[in-house]
């Protein structure tokens, strides 16, 4: 889960770890959920978008929270960039119930 508005935390740590965990097979399955302030940053930062798209090409599911992106007026930007924007509250809750672990950046 990436929530930080800080670009270095989002891209330098969060996305990098998820990408490495997936491509180096540290984990069987990896998802990135962009949630909160980081959504607005991602909507306007092509470098972060590129890193997220590379993650998607590597088989990582990338999700953005529709409630927050609607509130910030960036849903259209994210969807036009090719990202999946959905209500993630129930998704995150189900993942936790299913035994997934969560790292938050």
ABEGO torsion letter per residue (X at the ends): XBABABAAAAAAAAAAAAAAAAAAGABABBBBBBBEAAAAAAAABAAAAAAAAAAAAAGBBBBBBAAAAAAAGAAAAAAAAGBBBBBAAAAAAAAAAAGBBBBBX
